[in-house]
Amino acid sequence: MVTLFVVLAVLVAMVGGAALAAWRYRINGAFADGALGVVIAPCVLSLYLVSAAMAVVIGWEDFKSAEDDMIAEAGAAQALYWSSTAFPGEEGEVVRGHLRAYMATVVEDDWPLMESRGELSPGGDDDLALLAGSVRGLSVSDTGDGLDRLTARQEVTKLSDARSQRADAAGDQIPLALLVVSALSAVAIAVLPFAMIRKGARTAYFWAGVNLVFVFGTIVLLLFMGNPYNGVLANDAGAMEDAVAAFDRADLTVDRP
C-alpha cells in the first residue's frame, strides 16, 4: 500500500510538473542553451542513471544470491534424507519425519511470511530444532553407517546456516536513500524537457512524453522490486517443493525389492 502511494506521488509530481513547466514556467532559449542545458541537466541525468543502475544491480544481486542459497538448502535437505535411509529403522524414520515436517513448514509458513513481512516463522525454528535434536541423538552402531551419520550432522548444519541466510535475504531491500535519489532525479528528468520546449513544437511534446513514461516506468520497477521473495524479482518455493518430491522418490527407491 505504501509503495503504491509513493508510485502515485511520483506520477503526480511528474505529470503535474510537466504541465506547469509547459504552461507557465517555460525556460527561455538563452538559459536552456546555457548553464541549464550544458551543466545542470547533464548532472541531473547522470545522477538519475547512476542511482537507478545501482538500485537495479543491488536488487538483482540480492535475488540471485537468495536463489543460490535456496538451491543449496534444498540440496542439503535431500542429502540428509538419503543419509537417513542408512540408519536403523526407527531412528531413520524419526529423522525423516522431522525433516518432512520442517520442509512443510518452510513451504507453507515461511514463504508467505517472507513475501508479506520479510521474516521467517517461529514454527520453522522449532521444527529445525527438533530435526537437529533427532540427528544429534543418533546412536553409535557397528553397521558401517558412521559416514552417513557424519553426513547427516553436516547437512543439518547446512540447513541451519541456510535458514539464517534466508532470514537475512528476506529483509534485504534496495537502500532507501538510493530510491529517494532515483525518484527525485527522475522527476527532474521527466519535467525538464517540457520546460525547454519551444512553443508549438508538437514533436517535442511527443518525445518529452515518451521520456516521461520511460523514466516513470524505471521508478515503478525499482519501487516494486521488493525483497528476493516478493515484488518484480521473487524466488518462489519451487526448489523446496522439488526437494519434498525427491523425498517420495527416495522412499520408493528404498522400499523397492
Buried (B, 14 or more C-beta within 10 A) or exposed (E): EEEEEBBEEBBEBBBEBBEBBBEEEBBEEEEBEEEBBEEBBEEBBEBBBBBBEBBBEBBEEBBEBBBEBBBBBBBBBBBBBBBBBBBEEEBBEBBBBBBBBBBBBBBEBBBEBBBEEBEBBEBBBEBBEBBBEBBEEBEEEEEEBEEBBEBBBBBBEBBBBBBEBBBEBBEBBBEEEBBEBBBBBBBBBBBBBBBBBEEEEEEBBEEBBEBBEEBBEBBBBBBBBBBBBBBEBBBEBEBBBEBBEBBEEBEEEEEEE
